[in-house]
Amino acid sequence: MKNEMMRKLGLALLIGMLGAGLVACEDEGPAEEAGENIDETMEDTGDEMEEMGDEMEEAAED
């Protein structure tokens, strides 16, 4: 009985800590914004490289 109660208490604490962590992550700091900008730039660059590769492939076929 005591072990079961300790498990429930531990689980409740874990859920509470995870919930508090999610709330704390809502405010974006400058480093997070910079990281997101870098991610977007890398995705855009990858898309452009893929398009360029497609164009080169089409040109080679002609």
SETI-731240 format. One record per atom (N, C-alpha, C): residue number from 1; residue in three letters; atom name; x, y, z. Coordinates in nm, 3 decimals, decimal comma, always signed. Layout:
% SETI-731240
R   zakol   donu   drenba      east     north        up
R     NUM    ALA       CA         X         Y         Z
...
//
This chain:
% SETI-731240
R   zakol   donu   drenba      east     north        up
R       1    MET        N    +0,082    -0,119    +0,000
R       1    MET       CA    +0,000    +0,000    +0,000
R       1    MET        C    +0,087    +0,125    +0,000
R       2    LYS        N    +0,193    +0,124    +0,079
R       2    LYS       CA    +0,280    +0,240    +0,089
R       2    LYS        C    +0,355    +0,262    -0,043
R       3    ASN        N    +0,400    +0,153    -0,106
R       3    ASN       CA    +0,470    +0,165    -0,234
R       3    ASN        C    +0,379    +0,223    -0,341
R       4    GLU        N    +0,253    +0,181    -0,341
R       4    GLU       CA    +0,158    +0,230    -0,440
R       4    GLU        C    +0,135    +0,380    -0,422
R       5    MET        N    +0,126    +0,423    -0,297
R       5    MET       CA    +0,107    +0,565    -0,269
R       5    MET        C    +0,229    +0,645    -0,311
R       6    MET        N    +0,348    +0,592    -0,288
R       6    MET       CA    +0,472    +0,660    -0,327
R       6    MET        C    +0,481    +0,670    -0,480
R       7    ARG        N    +0,439    +0,566    -0,550
R       7    ARG       CA    +0,439    +0,569    -0,697
R       7    ARG        C    +0,347    +0,678    -0,749
R       8    LYS        N    +0,227    +0,686    -0,692
R       8    LYS       CA    +0,131    +0,788    -0,734
R       8    LYS        C    +0,184    +0,928    -0,705
R       9    LEU        N    +0,246    +0,946    -0,591
R       9    LEU       CA    +0,303    +1,075    -0,555
R       9    LEU        C    +0,418    +1,111    -0,650
R      10    GLY        N    +0,501    +1,014    -0,679
R      10    GLY       CA    +0,612    +1,037    -0,773
R      10    GLY        C    +0,563    +1,071    -0,911
R      11    LEU        N    +0,461    +1,002    -0,957
R      11    LEU       CA    +0,403    +1,029    -1,088
R      11    LEU        C    +0,341    +1,168    -1,092
R      12    ALA        N    +0,271    +1,206    -0,985
R      12    ALA       CA    +0,210    +1,339    -0,978
R      12    ALA        C    +0,317    +1,447    -0,981
R      13    LEU        N    +0,428    +1,426    -0,910
R      13    LEU       CA    +0,537    +1,523    -0,911
R      13    LEU        C    +0,601    +1,534    -1,049
R      14    LEU        N    +0,619    +1,421    -1,114
R      14    LEU       CA    +0,677    +1,420    -1,248
R      14    LEU        C    +0,589    +1,496    -1,346
R      15    ILE        N    +0,459    +1,470    -1,342
R      15    ILE       CA    +0,366    +1,539    -1,431
R      15    ILE        C    +0,366    +1,689    -1,400
R      16    GLY        N    +0,370    +1,724    -1,274
R      16    GLY       CA    +0,374    +1,866    -1,236
R      16    GLY        C    +0,499    +1,935    -1,287
R      17    MET        N    +0,613    +1,868    -1,276
R      17    MET       CA    +0,739    +1,927    -1,323
R      17    MET        C    +0,739    +1,943    -1,475
R      18    LEU        N    +0,687    +1,844    -1,547
R      18    LEU       CA    +0,679    +1,854    -1,692
R      18    LEU        C    +0,586    +1,966    -1,734
R      19    GLY        N    +0,474    +1,980    -1,666
R      19    GLY       CA    +0,381    +2,088    -1,696
R      19    GLY        C    +0,444    +2,225    -1,670
R      20    ALA        N    +0,517    +2,238    -1,562
R      20    ALA       CA    +0,584    +2,364    -1,531
R      20    ALA        C    +0,691    +2,394    -1,635
R      21    GLY        N    +0,758    +2,291    -1,683
R      21    GLY       CA    +0,860    +2,311    -1,786
R      21    GLY        C    +0,800    +2,359    -1,916
R      22    LEU        N    +0,684    +2,308    -1,951
R      22    LEU       CA    +0,618    +2,352    -2,074
R      22    LEU        C    +0,573    +2,497    -2,064
R      23    VAL        N    +0,524    +2,537    -1,949
R      23    VAL       CA    +0,481    +2,675    -1,930
R      23    VAL        C    +0,601    +2,768    -1,938
R      24    ALA        N    +0,713    +2,727    -1,884
R      24    ALA       CA    +0,832    +2,811    -1,884
R      24    ALA        C    +0,890    +2,828    -2,024
R      25    CYS        N    +0,860    +2,736    -2,115
R      25    CYS       CA    +0,916    +2,742    -2,250
R      25    CYS        C    +0,838    +2,832    -2,344
R      26    GLU        N    +0,729    +2,891    -2,298
R      26    GLU       CA    +0,649    +2,974    -2,386
R      26    GLU        C    +0,720    +3,103    -2,425
R      27    ASP        N    +0,795    +3,162    -2,334
R      27    ASP       CA    +0,867    +3,286    -2,365
R      27    ASP        C    +0,994    +3,252    -2,440
R      28    GLU        N    +1,005    +3,308    -2,562
R      28    GLU       CA    +1,123    +3,281    -2,643
R      28    GLU        C    +1,229    +3,388    -2,615
R      29    GLY        N    +1,347    +3,343    -2,590
R      29    GLY       CA    +1,457    +3,434    -2,572
R      29    GLY        C    +1,526    +3,460    -2,704
R      30    PRO        N    +1,624    +3,549    -2,704
R      30    PRO       CA    +1,693    +3,583    -2,829
R      30    PRO        C    +1,768    +3,465    -2,889
R      31    ALA        N    +1,821    +3,376    -2,807
R      31    ALA       CA    +1,893    +3,260    -2,860
R      31    ALA        C    +1,798    +3,164    -2,930
R      32    GLU        N    +1,680    +3,145    -2,874
R      32    GLU       CA    +1,583    +3,056    -2,936
R      32    GLU        C    +1,534    +3,114    -3,068
R      33    GLU        N    +1,510    +3,245    -3,072
R      33    GLU       CA    +1,468    +3,310    -3,195
R      33    GLU        C    +1,577    +3,299    -3,302
R      34    ALA        N    +1,702    +3,318    -3,262
R      34    ALA       CA    +1,813    +3,305    -3,357
R      34    ALA        C    +1,822    +3,163    -3,409
R      35    GLY        N    +1,803    +3,065    -3,323
R      35    GLY       CA    +1,805    +2,925    -3,365
R      35    GLY        C    +1,695    +2,893    -3,464
R      36    GLU        N    +1,577    +2,948    -3,439
R      36    GLU       CA    +1,466    +2,926    -3,532
R      36    GLU        C    +1,495    +2,991    -3,667
R      37    ASN        N    +1,554    +3,111    -3,665
R      37    ASN       CA    +1,590    +3,177    -3,790
R      37    ASN        C    +1,693    +3,095    -3,868
R      38    ILE        N    +1,788    +3,038    -3,798
R      38    ILE       CA    +1,890    +2,954    -3,864
R      38    ILE        C    +1,823    +2,831    -3,924
R      39    ASP        N    +1,731    +2,769    -3,849
R      39    ASP       CA    +1,660    +2,650    -3,900
R      39    ASP        C    +1,582    +2,684    -4,027
R      40    GLU        N    +1,511    +2,797    -4,026
R      40    GLU       CA    +1,434    +2,836    -4,143
R      40    GLU        C    +1,525    +2,863    -4,262
R      41    THR        N    +1,637    +2,929    -4,237
R      41    THR       CA    +1,731    +2,959    -4,345
R      41    THR        C    +1,787    +2,831    -4,405
R      42    MET        N    +1,821    +2,735    -4,319
R      42    MET       CA    +1,874    +2,608    -4,368
R      42    MET        C    +1,769    +2,531    -4,449
R      43    GLU        N    +1,645    +2,534    -4,405
R      43    GLU       CA    +1,538    +2,467    -4,479
R      43    GLU        C    +1,518    +2,533    -4,616
R      44    ASP        N    +1,517    +2,667    -4,617
R      44    ASP       CA    +1,501    +2,739    -4,744
R      44    ASP        C    +1,617    +2,709    -4,838
R      45    THR        N    +1,738    +2,706    -4,784
R      45    THR       CA    +1,856    +2,676    -4,866
R      45    THR        C    +1,846    +2,535    -4,923
R      46    GLY        N    +1,804    +2,440    -4,841
R      46    GLY       CA    +1,789    +2,303    -4,887
R      46    GLY        C    +1,685    +2,292    -4,997
R      47    ASP        N    +1,574    +2,365    -4,982
R      47    ASP       CA    +1,471    +2,364    -5,085
R      47    ASP        C    +1,523    +2,422    -5,216
R      48    GLU        N    +1,598    +2,532    -5,206
R      48    GLU       CA    +1,654    +2,595    -5,325
R      48    GLU        C    +1,756    +2,504    -5,393
R      49    MET        N    +1,836    +2,435    -5,314
R      49    MET       CA    +1,934    +2,342    -5,371
R      49    MET        C    +1,864    +2,227    -5,443
R      50    GLU        N    +1,755    +2,180    -5,385
R      50    GLU       CA    +1,679    +2,072    -5,447
R      50    GLU        C    +1,619    +2,119    -5,579
R      51    GLU        N    +1,564    +2,241    -5,581
R      51    GLU       CA    +1,508    +2,295    -5,704
R      51    GLU        C    +1,617    +2,311    -5,811
R      52    MET        N    +1,734    +2,359    -5,769
R      52    MET       CA    +1,844    +2,377    -5,862
R      52    MET        C    +1,887    +2,242    -5,920
R      53    GLY        N    +1,890    +2,140    -5,836
R      53    GLY       CA    +1,924    +2,006    -5,882
R      53    GLY        C    +1,823    +1,954    -5,983
R      54    ASP        N    +1,696    +1,980    -5,958
R      54    ASP       CA    +1,591    +1,938    -6,051
R      54    ASP        C    +1,608    +2,009    -6,186
R      55    GLU        N    +1,637    +2,140    -6,179
R      55    GLU       CA    +1,656    +2,217    -6,302
R      55    GLU        C    +1,777    +2,166    -6,380
R      56    MET        N    +1,884    +2,133    -6,311
R      56    MET       CA    +2,004    +2,082    -6,378
R      56    MET        C    +1,975    +1,946    -6,440
R      57    GLU        N    +1,897    +1,865    -6,370
R      57    GLU       CA    +1,861    +1,733    -6,423
R      57    GLU        C    +1,777    +1,748    -6,548
R      58    GLU        N    +1,682    +1,841    -6,547
R      58    GLU       CA    +1,598    +1,865    -6,664
R      58    GLU        C    +1,681    +1,916    -6,782
R      59    ALA        N    +1,776    +2,006    -6,751
R      59    ALA       CA    +1,862    +2,061    -6,857
R      59    ALA        C    +1,951    +1,952    -6,917
R      60    ALA        N    +1,994    +1,859    -6,834
R      60    ALA       CA    +2,079    +1,750    -6,883
R      60    ALA        C    +2,001    +1,655    -6,970
R      61    GLU        N    +1,872    +1,640    -6,942
R      61    GLU       CA    +1,789    +1,551    -7,022
R      61    GLU        C    +1,762    +1,610    -7,161
R      62    ASP        N    +1,760    +1,743    -7,169
R      62    ASP       CA    +1,733    +1,810    -7,299
R      62    ASP        C    +1,853    +1,803    -7,383
//
